[in-house]
Amino acid sequence: MFPDYFIAEWQGVTLTERASAQEHFIDLGRLLGEKTTTETDPSGSTAR
């Protein structure tokens, strides 16, 4: 994901922080080139 896309996607969001937090965090990780938790450990078997 590119910074301009991230900004454009989230600029008009009017959801509450609680309603959008998880998706925003996932998109932020994608912006930084990180895999999501589900992509890294789909079974949840890795202790963190």
C-alpha positions as CSV (number, residue, x, y, z in Angstrom):
1,M,0.0,0.0,0.0
2,F,1.2,3.5,-0.8
3,P,1.0,6.5,1.6
4,D,-1.3,8.4,-0.8
5,Y,-3.7,5.5,-1.0
6,F,-3.7,5.1,2.8
7,I,-4.4,8.8,3.3
8,A,-7.2,8.8,0.7
9,E,-8.8,5.7,2.1
10,W,-8.9,7.0,5.7
11,Q,-9.4,10.7,5.1
12,G,-13.2,10.5,4.7
13,V,-13.9,7.8,7.3
14,T,-16.4,9.0,9.9
15,L,-16.7,5.8,11.9
16,T,-15.8,6.0,15.6
17,E,-12.3,5.1,16.7
18,R,-13.7,1.9,18.2
19,A,-15.5,0.9,15.0
20,S,-12.5,1.5,12.7
21,A,-9.5,0.7,14.9
22,Q,-8.8,-2.9,13.9
23,E,-9.1,-2.2,10.1
24,H,-7.0,1.0,10.5
25,F,-4.3,-0.9,12.3
26,I,-4.2,-3.7,9.6
27,D,-4.0,-1.0,6.9
28,L,-1.2,0.7,8.7
29,G,0.7,-2.6,8.9
30,R,0.2,-3.0,5.1
31,L,1.5,0.5,4.6
32,L,4.7,-0.4,6.5
33,G,5.0,-3.7,4.6
34,E,4.2,-6.0,7.5
35,K,2.1,-9.1,7.3
36,T,-1.1,-9.4,9.3
37,T,-1.3,-11.7,12.3
38,T,-3.5,-14.0,10.3
39,E,-1.0,-14.1,7.4
40,T,1.8,-14.8,9.8
41,D,0.1,-17.4,12.0
42,P,-3.3,-18.5,10.6
43,S,-3.8,-21.1,13.3
44,G,-2.9,-18.9,16.2
45,S,-0.4,-21.6,17.4
46,T,2.6,-19.3,17.8
47,A,3.0,-17.8,21.3
48,R,3.7,-14.1,21.3
